[in-house]
């Protein structure tokens, strides 16, 4: 995943959250399950690398 925008103005954040409405259910506050014993969780992982193609020009919002 990659960040494509940041909303910093509180009025805009309130407007977006107001449009979405209040949550319909309470958040679940339980702990995650214990990891399984002796499975892949205990094995070391091989490192991998995927380049991020950030060579694209960043659009200027004032020029649009």
C-alpha positions in Angstrom: 0.0 0.0 0.0 1.0 3.5 -0.6 -0.2 6.9 0.8 -1.8 8.9 -2.0 -3.3 11.7 0.0 -3.4 13.3 3.4 -6.3 15.3 4.7 -5.1 17.8 7.3 -8.0 20.3 7.5 -10.2 19.5 10.5 -13.4 20.8 8.8 -12.9 18.4 5.9 -12.2 15.5 8.2 -15.4 16.3 10.2 -17.4 16.5 6.9 -16.2 13.1 5.7 -16.8 11.4 9.1 -20.2 13.1 9.3 -21.1 11.7 5.9 -20.1 8.2 6.9 -22.2 8.4 10.1 -21.7 6.9 13.5 -20.4 3.3 13.8 -23.2 0.7 13.8 -21.4 -1.6 16.2 -18.9 -1.3 19.0 -15.3 -2.2 18.3 -14.2 -5.7 19.3 -11.6 -5.4 22.1 -10.4 -8.9 22.4 -6.9 -10.2 22.2 -5.7 -12.1 19.1 -5.4 -15.8 19.4 -2.2 -17.4 20.5 0.1 -18.4 17.5 0.2 -22.1 16.7 3.2 -24.1 18.1 5.8 -25.7 15.8 4.4 -24.5 12.5 5.5 -21.9 10.0 5.4 -19.2 12.6 8.6 -20.7 14.2 10.5 -21.0 10.9 12.8 -18.2 9.8 11.6 -16.3 6.7 13.5 -15.6 3.6 13.9 -11.9 2.8 12.4 -10.6 -0.4 12.6 -7.3 -2.1 10.2 -5.7 -4.5 11.2 -2.3 -5.9 8.7 0.5 -5.5 8.2 2.4 -8.8 8.3 5.9 -7.4 9.8 7.4 -10.6 6.4 8.7 -11.7 6.0 12.5 -11.6 3.9 13.9 -8.7 1.0 15.9 -10.1 0.8 19.5 -9.0 -2.7 20.3 -7.8 -2.3 23.9 -8.6 -1.6 23.2 -12.3 -4.7 21.0 -12.7 
